[in-house]
Amino acid sequence: MPAKIRLPLIFVAIFWWGASHGAWAEIVAHDIRIGIHQDKTRFVLDLSAPVRFQIFALADPYRIVMDLPDIQWEVPPAAARRDGGLIAGLRYGQYQPGNARVVLDLKGPGIVVNSFIVPASDGQGPRVVLDIRKVSRQAFMKTLRAPPKQAVRPAAPPRRPKPKRQPTHKPLVMIDPGHGGVDPGAIGISGVFEKRVTLRMGRQIRKAITAMGRQRARLTRTRDTFIPLRQRVAMARAAGADLFISIHADSIANRNVRGGGIYTLSENASDKESAALAAKENRADLIAGLNLKGHDDEVTSILIVLTQRETMNYSAQFATELVPHLRKLIHMRRKPHRFAGFVVLKAPDVPSVLIELGYLSNRRDERMLTNPRSHAAIAAAIARAVNSYFAAQKS
Ligand SMILES: [Zn+2]
């Protein structure tokens, strides 16, 4: 691990144009392009108006992050898959309110040697241009600056899980639509983003639970916005949630693989696939351009809390309840309940499960996951499982 280097960012570029153009939210991004030149890789963002932007770099893996004001993303679906030259992949979307972000994954150390805005001309709108040049690791590390302070709340002392409630108190279910904003999650065979599927599904589940009237339901996000994994956990704990359900849909190179699965927390993954999946989902913060250094200890200390074991048992009970309900609607994997170290399941005192609804890389699963009618049916099944879980706690 390289030593933390705190040097002023050499290539921060701040442009303040377009203040006269009115609300930032009205700025539309039309396309993202990558140009490969002999000595540089050029990144171009086509916009409807000039914007203020800021660039910084992150190491391990090498990334370049561009922060922008609110942007309406109307780029073609293929833009999310563009790469070339020094750029191995990219993501874009809202990072936090008032702040859009583009994250470029680099194939190796590279720095922005030039960044500028080309004003609109000849019927073409303005565009942001970044020229990236390959450098040594040493030169790259010199451009790093301390990341902006993340709003990670200190961990509250754990409570004992309390599924046995007064009859007047309706249990609270926190539903967590996976990914969001700058982190699209998996990308489907027809270009659908996991973050959209999970949000629509999450809303439906909230609706179904509320309609049943026996529990309350809340969402960790109601919009297309990025929320760090630990903050999702913190939200459930702060709200005093009695159950946490994270919603996801995976994607895999083999397009024949399909089926849903339910995961609960364990330090030891039940199999290699589950471990790989957890590692993939846990990358969400990294994908959004968050610097994760210094967070691991907190998680480790949360993990060893004694209440965790009891919480894990409750989580497993809910998973067991879910399987038969979901199996009626979703093609489930052969071993439907598995274990792995998902960060989002690490609340020591809130029973938590993560549902992978299926594979967006499989045509049949994708069709099911983008169909509003199956959303409603799956949501109703989850609501019934939630209800039987809490009913079992009372008896
Ligand atoms: Zn996911």
Boltz pocket constraint, residues with backbone or C-beta under 6 A from the ligand:
constraints:
  - pocket:
      binder: B
      contacts: [[A, 178], [A, 179], [A, 185], [A, 186], [A, 194], [A, 247], [A, 248], [A, 249], [A, 250], [A, 281]]
      max_distance: 6.0
